[in-house]
C-alpha cells in the first residue's frame, strides 16, 4: 500500500514526517513524503534554523507525482502541520487529486492547531480553514483534546473538562462527525481523577476508550501526536477495525515512550523501539465508552 504524507520535516528529532514516515515504512507501507518545511529541529528548540517551503512547493511536488501516473495506486493521504492557509489549500488540492484518481483512498487529517496549556499556536485563520476545508474532507481525524474541543465547538474555558469522561468525549466526537469524518480518534484523552492518558475512538457504530499509566516525563517529548496519527492510519489500513487500530497504536506508542524515558533524551526513541511498532505487545485493552 502507498501513503502520501504531507507534513513538516526536521533533520534532528522526530516530529512531522520524521515521526510518520519510518514507522509507516516499518509497517510495510510505501510512503511518499512531501515536506512543508525543512528545519534543523523542532521550532521549540533554541537556535533552530531552516525554511518554510510553502504552497507552491507542495503543489509542484504533488504535480510531479501526478505526472508519474501513480495517483490511482495511492491508498491514503496523511496530513499534519500545514503552516498557513495557502499551504493548507495546496494540501486539500492534493487530497482531491488522490480521491479523484482513487475514490477508495483514505484521508487521515491530524488537525494541528494547538494544545493545552498554551492554546492555539498556528497562524490566524488556519483553525477556521481546517474546520471548514480539511476536516470535512477527512475520513479519519485525529485531534488532541484541545483541538477536539475547537472542532466540537466546546467553550474554550471548558475544553479539557468537556472531554475528561467518555460521555463528554462522545458528545464532542458527535459534533466532529457532523463535520464529515466517519472516524474520530481523540488523542491525549485524560480521564478525570486518574493518572492515565489514552485515546477515545468513535466511528458512529463503535465508541471505545483505552488508557495507560502516565509516564514521569519532566516535559512530554515532541512528536507523539504525529506518531499516533501515523500509527493509527497504518494499523487501520491493515485491519479496517478502529478498535484494533486504537489498541495497537496505544501499545506501540507506549513502548516508544518507555524507550524514550529510558534513554534520558528528549526526542522520541522511534528507532530503538521500532520492533514494538512492527509487532506491538498486546498490553492495553479498550473499554466501551
C-alpha positions as CSV (number, residue, x, y, z in Angstrom):
1,X,0.0,0.0,0.0
2,X,1.1,3.6,-0.7
3,X,0.6,6.6,1.6
4,X,1.1,10.3,0.7
5,X,2.3,12.1,3.8
6,X,2.4,15.9,3.7
7,X,3.9,17.3,6.9
8,X,6.8,19.2,8.3
9,X,10.3,17.7,8.4
10,X,13.3,18.1,10.7
11,X,16.9,17.0,10.4
12,X,17.2,16.2,14.1
13,X,14.5,14.6,16.2
14,X,11.1,13.1,15.4
15,X,8.2,15.4,14.6
16,X,6.1,15.6,11.5
17,X,7.2,13.4,8.7
18,X,10.1,12.3,10.8
19,X,7.6,10.8,13.2
20,X,5.4,9.3,10.5
21,X,7.5,8.0,7.5
22,X,9.7,5.5,9.2
23,X,7.0,3.9,11.4
24,X,4.8,3.5,8.4
25,X,7.6,2.0,6.4
26,X,8.3,-0.3,9.3
27,X,4.7,-1.4,9.0
28,X,5.3,-2.3,5.4
29,X,3.9,0.8,3.6
30,X,5.5,2.7,0.8
31,X,5.4,6.3,1.9
32,X,5.6,9.3,-0.4
33,X,6.7,12.2,1.9
34,X,6.1,15.8,0.9
35,X,7.7,18.2,3.3
36,X,6.1,21.5,4.1
37,X,9.2,22.8,5.9
38,X,12.8,21.7,6.4
39,X,14.1,22.7,9.9
40,X,17.1,21.7,11.8
41,X,14.9,20.6,14.7
42,X,11.5,21.4,16.0
43,X,10.9,25.1,16.5
44,X,10.7,24.8,20.3
45,X,14.4,24.2,20.5
46,X,16.8,27.1,20.8
47,X,18.7,28.2,17.7
48,X,16.7,26.3,15.2
49,X,17.2,27.1,11.5
50,X,15.6,26.2,8.2
51,X,13.0,27.2,5.7
52,X,9.3,27.0,5.1
53,X,8.6,25.6,1.6
54,X,5.1,27.0,1.2
55,X,2.2,26.2,-1.0
56,X,4.0,26.4,-4.4
57,X,6.5,23.7,-3.3
58,X,3.7,21.3,-2.1
59,X,1.7,21.8,-5.3
60,X,4.8,21.4,-7.5
61,X,5.9,18.1,-5.9
62,X,2.3,16.7,-5.9
63,X,2.0,17.7,-9.6
64,X,5.2,15.8,-10.3
65,X,3.8,12.7,-8.6
66,X,0.7,13.1,-10.7
67,X,2.8,13.1,-13.9
68,X,4.2,9.7,-12.9
69,X,0.7,8.3,-13.2
70,X,0.8,6.8,-9.7
71,X,-2.1,8.6,-8.1
72,X,-4.5,5.7,-8.7
73,X,-2.2,3.5,-6.5
74,X,-2.3,5.9,-3.6
75,X,-4.2,4.3,-0.8
76,X,-4.2,7.1,1.8
77,X,-3.2,10.7,2.4
78,X,-1.9,11.8,5.8
79,X,-1.6,15.5,6.7
80,X,-0.3,17.2,9.7
81,X,1.1,20.7,10.4
82,X,0.0,22.9,7.5
83,X,1.8,26.2,8.3
84,X,-0.7,28.6,6.7
85,X,-3.9,28.7,4.8
86,X,-2.2,28.8,1.4
87,X,-0.3,25.6,2.1
88,X,-3.5,24.1,3.5
89,X,-5.2,24.8,0.2
90,X,-2.4,23.0,-1.7
91,X,-2.8,20.0,0.6
92,X,-6.5,20.0,0.0
93,X,-5.9,20.0,-3.7
94,X,-3.6,17.0,-3.3
95,X,-6.3,15.2,-1.3
96,X,-8.8,15.9,-4.0
97,X,-6.4,14.7,-6.7
98,X,-5.8,11.4,-4.9
99,X,-9.5,10.9,-4.2
100,X,-10.4,11.6,-7.9
101,X,-7.8,9.0,-9.0
102,X,-8.7,6.5,-6.3
103,X,-12.1,7.1,-4.7
104,X,-11.4,4.4,-2.1
105,X,-8.3,6.3,-0.8
106,X,-8.5,7.3,2.9
107,X,-7.7,10.8,4.1
108,X,-6.4,11.0,7.6
109,X,-6.2,14.5,9.0
110,X,-4.2,15.4,12.1
111,X,-5.7,18.9,12.6
112,X,-2.7,20.6,14.2
113,X,-3.9,23.8,15.7
114,X,-2.8,23.9,19.4
115,X,-2.7,22.2,22.7
116,X,-3.1,22.8,26.4
117,X,-2.0,24.8,28.3
118,X,-0.8,27.2,25.7
119,X,-3.9,27.1,23.4
120,X,-3.8,27.9,19.6
121,X,-0.3,28.2,18.2
122,X,-0.9,28.3,14.5
123,X,-1.4,31.3,12.2
124,X,-4.6,33.3,12.3
125,X,-7.2,31.8,10.0
126,X,-5.8,28.3,10.0
127,X,-8.1,26.8,12.6
128,X,-11.1,28.1,10.6
129,X,-9.6,26.7,7.4
130,X,-9.0,23.3,9.0
131,X,-12.6,23.2,10.4
132,X,-14.2,24.3,7.1
133,X,-12.0,22.6,4.5
134,X,-9.8,19.8,5.9
135,X,-12.0,18.1,8.4
136,X,-15.0,17.8,6.1
137,X,-12.8,16.0,3.5
138,X,-11.3,13.6,6.1
139,X,-12.3,10.0,6.6
140,X,-10.3,9.9,9.8
141,X,-9.5,12.9,12.0
142,X,-7.1,12.6,15.0
143,X,-7.3,15.8,17.2
144,X,-5.8,16.1,20.6
145,X,-8.3,17.1,23.4
146,X,-7.8,20.8,22.8
147,X,-8.2,20.5,19.0
148,X,-11.2,18.2,19.5
149,X,-12.8,20.9,21.7
150,X,-12.2,23.5,19.0
151,X,-13.7,21.3,16.3
152,X,-16.5,20.2,18.5
153,X,-17.3,23.8,19.5
154,X,-16.8,23.3,23.2
155,X,-16.4,26.6,25.2
156,X,-12.6,27.4,25.3
157,X,-12.5,27.5,29.1
158,X,-14.1,24.1,29.3
159,X,-12.3,22.2,26.6
160,X,-10.3,19.9,28.9
161,X,-13.1,19.2,31.3
162,X,-15.6,18.6,28.5
163,X,-13.5,15.6,27.3
164,X,-12.4,14.1,30.6
165,X,-15.2,11.5,30.6
166,X,-16.3,9.0,28.0
167,X,-19.7,10.8,27.7
168,X,-18.0,14.1,27.2
169,X,-15.7,12.8,24.6
170,X,-18.6,11.2,22.8
171,X,-20.5,14.5,22.7
172,X,-17.5,16.2,21.2
173,X,-16.9,13.4,18.8
174,X,-20.5,13.6,17.6
175,X,-20.1,17.2,16.8
176,X,-17.0,16.4,14.8
177,X,-18.8,13.6,12.9
178,X,-21.3,16.2,11.8
179,X,-18.5,18.0,10.0
180,X,-17.9,14.9,7.9
181,X,-15.3,12.4,9.2
182,X,-16.5,8.9,9.7
183,X,-13.8,8.1,12.3
184,X,-12.7,10.4,15.1
185,X,-9.8,9.4,17.3
186,X,-9.2,11.9,20.2
187,X,-5.6,11.7,21.4
188,X,-4.3,12.7,24.9
189,X,-7.6,11.7,26.5
190,X,-7.2,12.1,30.2
191,X,-9.9,10.7,32.5
192,X,-10.8,13.0,35.4
193,X,-9.2,12.0,38.7
194,X,-6.8,9.4,37.1
195,X,-3.1,9.5,36.4
196,X,-3.6,8.0,33.0
197,X,-3.7,9.1,29.4
198,X,-5.0,7.4,26.2
199,X,-7.3,7.6,23.3
200,X,-11.0,7.8,22.5
201,X,-12.3,6.5,19.2
202,X,-15.7,6.7,17.5
203,X,-16.9,5.6,14.1
204,X,-20.6,6.2,15.0
205,X,-21.3,2.4,15.5
206,X,-18.5,1.9,18.0
207,X,-17.2,4.1,20.8
208,X,-14.2,2.8,22.8
209,X,-11.6,4.3,25.2
210,X,-8.2,3.0,26.1
211,X,-5.9,4.4,28.8
212,X,-2.4,3.7,30.0
213,X,-0.4,4.9,33.1
214,X,1.2,8.3,32.8
215,X,5.0,8.1,32.4
216,X,7.1,10.5,34.6
217,X,8.4,12.9,31.9
218,X,9.6,16.3,33.0
219,X,8.2,17.6,29.8
220,X,6.4,15.4,27.2
221,X,8.5,14.7,24.1
222,X,7.5,16.4,20.9
223,X,6.0,14.4,18.0
224,X,4.0,11.9,19.9
225,X,0.7,13.2,18.3
226,X,2.3,13.0,14.8
227,X,3.4,9.4,15.6
228,X,0.0,8.5,17.0
229,X,-1.8,9.6,13.8
230,X,0.6,7.8,11.6
231,X,0.3,4.6,13.6
232,X,-3.5,4.7,13.8
233,X,-3.7,5.1,10.0
234,X,-1.2,2.3,9.4
235,X,-2.9,-0.2,11.7
236,X,-6.4,0.8,10.4
237,X,-5.5,0.3,6.7
238,X,-4.3,-3.2,7.6
239,X,-7.2,-4.2,9.8
240,X,-10.1,-1.8,8.9
241,X,-11.0,-2.1,12.6
242,X,-10.9,1.1,14.6
243,X,-10.7,-0.7,17.9
244,X,-7.8,-2.9,16.9
245,X,-6.1,0.1,15.4
246,X,-6.5,2.2,18.5
247,X,-5.3,-0.6,20.8
248,X,-2.2,-1.3,18.6
249,X,-1.5,2.5,18.5
250,X,-1.6,2.6,22.3
251,X,0.7,-0.4,22.7
252,X,3.2,0.8,20.1
253,X,3.3,4.4,21.3
254,X,3.6,3.5,24.9
255,X,6.6,1.3,24.0
256,X,8.2,4.2,22.2
257,X,7.6,6.5,25.2
258,X,9.0,3.9,27.6
259,X,12.1,3.7,25.4
260,X,12.3,7.5,25.2
261,X,12.2,7.8,29.0
262,X,14.8,5.1,29.5
263,X,17.1,6.8,27.0
264,X,17.2,10.0,29.1
265,X,16.8,12.1,25.9
266,X,14.0,14.4,24.8
267,X,13.5,13.0,21.3
268,X,11.2,10.1,20.6
269,X,13.1,6.8,20.6
270,X,11.4,5.6,17.4
271,X,14.5,3.7,16.1
272,X,15.2,2.0,19.3
273,X,11.6,0.9,19.7
274,X,10.9,0.0,16.0
275,X,10.3,-3.7,16.7
276,X,7.5,-2.7,19.0
277,X,5.9,-0.7,16.2
278,X,6.1,-3.6,13.8
279,X,4.8,-6.1,16.4
280,X,3.1,-4.2,19.2
281,X,2.7,-6.0,22.5
282,X,-0.9,-6.6,23.5
283,X,-0.9,-4.8,26.8
284,X,-3.7,-2.3,26.8
285,X,-7.3,-3.1,26.0
286,X,-10.1,-0.7,25.3
287,X,-13.5,-0.5,27.0
288,X,-16.9,0.6,25.8
289,X,-17.3,4.4,26.1
